[in-house]
Amino acid sequence: MTDVAAGAVPLVDVWRGDLLESRHLGHAVICDARGVVEAWGNPGAVIYPRSSCKMIQALPLLESGAGAALPARRLALACASHNGAAIHVDAVRDWLADMGLGEEDLRCGTQVPDDPEEHKRLLCTGDAACQVHNNCSGKHSGFLMLNKHLGGGPEYTEPGHPVQKAVKAAFEEVTGEDSPGYGIDGCSAPNFATSVGGLARAMARFATANGSDARSRAMVALREGMVAHPEMVAGEGRACTELMRVMDGVAVKTGAEAVFVAILPKQGLGVALKVLDGGTRASEAAITALLSRLGALDPAHPMAMKRLGDPLRSRRGILAGAVKLAPGFC
Amino acid sequence: MTDVAAGAVPLVDVWRGDLLESRHLGHAVICDARGVVEAWGNPGAVIYPRSSCKMIQALPLLESGAGAALPARRLALACASHNGAAIHVDAVRDWLADMGLGEEDLRCGTQVPDDPEEHKRLLCTGDAACQVHNNCSGKHSGFLMLNKHLGGGPEYTEPGHPVQKAVKAAFEEVTGEDSPGYGIDGCSAPNFATSVGGLARAMARFATANGSDARSRAMVALREGMVAHPEMVAGEGRACTELMRVMDGVAVKTGAEAVFVAILPKQGLGVALKVLDGGTRASEAAITALLSRLGALDPAHPMAMKRLGDPLRSRRGILAGAVKLAPGFC
């Protein structure tokens, strides 16, 4: 394993007029159940998966039995980086209430919601954003449910807490690597590092899971929950939601600093990518290209073109440029 | 001259925990009146300066005599990428009215303002954003004033229009290069390409201008207008405004896709930088480092630390990481 910069290659270019204006480097890996099938950049580059690994962080919730009865919609929410729209906020509040818990039990911190309607409502009524609006509040609800089962203390985001120990164990098992370290994520939970190849391998395990054991059943339930409720995983206008809606059975998930993963059950493949500079426009364009390459996404669909294909325009609609794949990628 | 990717070097790193999470490559050049003093990356890399060159785009307005009587505040506005706050919107409306023109004469397009108060006002009253809110509406007011003087038609953003021909001529003269092409900017005006070194050379000319001829007087007036009214150049919370406020006589200006320039009259130096991936957090950190290196900015000042030095924290305030200079830069 090497640092994230080692071996990064051009993935996505931004053109304006006849000139290259900006370029994004990075790493992208496609794995099947046996290992790396295809890679651009360095599969050994160490990354923080950030929110792209929420389906891994949710494994102990299901494998422990704590979340065995959870409906698919809540499983999707446990894997979500949601917009804090009313549907997300209401669903988290309901989940917390069903556990006899409340907003004050969360440890994700307050976040102003990205959802335009909810944001407007808060601004114009003077209501305050709260921890339920945090894009990770579904994941944290899952942590709280696991914690009730494990009987741990209230500070469930501390790296030594039983919840996080369980997450780390699952994470290392499915990536097939000892994690070289952790960082504190925006929601204050530890985020375990792995290689891009390790993350793609984990996604291939989700893709090829067949329900033969507790882990495999958990993987199937989580990927199917995401696919069944794309609106819960992100929100209106967001890449995860819009891309899952126009694919058949493929789960995708973004992470901060331009990580993106995909789980392709029909192909038995997992994908992981990281854009070196953290630019989300590039991770969205790159995952769109890879999903198209693998036959999971129609590159001419408006939801694909929105990320890769539509021209860049000025504020008066004049054609200005385009986001393109860099030479040599995909 | 080469494309923007050729010779880019690491400028800014983002760390989380003990691991490098993201890296930004790019080019940075310091020039004096004679040429390049110091450079990282490739001074010959071709870039679009975007809004960083607004003081160049304003030169014909003053050199023609059309804007000879403009107060410093309007000169700052002509160089601005403003937030669309009330002070900016009111100032643009007044300027247009003084010319017997209105919002409908602008060709910059409508933009939802970044200023939180004005954004909230529009959302909660139902008032619509308009072209005056566009961050470039001050530059366009300057274009309109020049156009009145030149007697051109209303489509002053067209590349063949007398206003844009005058801008291109000034641009090529002060960069010392034939522009290799233009792109359409977000505000629909042409944006002429140059090398990073050419842009730094132009800034050095602004820095060393002494009022000896019409161009030199225009350069002094524009840099002094920016320095006298930093609040007009960007807005509250923005890097240009906050950095100019805590420096002595230094003008700085950001541009889309992570360009940043500085004009340092006391040192007789000009600076230009471009982050390859277009990441603004990196261009702000890099210009902060260069201004500190050149003795213009106290790196321990909170407004400097905000861009380079303050830790990254989770939403609950837990220490998570840091933005740092990449090895070898600055």
Interface residues (C-beta under 8 A of the other chain):
Chain A: D3 V4 A5 A8 P10 V14 R16 G17 D18 L19 L20 E21 S22 R23 H24 L25 V46 I47 Y48 R107 C108 G109 T110 Q111 K120 L123 C124 N134 P180 G181 Y182 G183 I184 D185 G186 C187 S188 N191 A193 E257 A258 V275 L276 D277 G278 G279 A282 S314 R315 R316 G317 I318 L319 A320 G321
Chain B: D3 V4 A5 A8 P10 V14 R16 G17 D18 L19 L20 E21 S22 R23 H24 L25 V46 I47 Y48 R107 C108 G109 T110 Q111 K120 L123 C124 N134 P180 G181 Y182 G183 I184 D185 G186 C187 S188 N191 A193 E257 A258 V275 L276 D277 G278 G279 A282 S314 R315 R316 G317 I318 L319 A320 G321
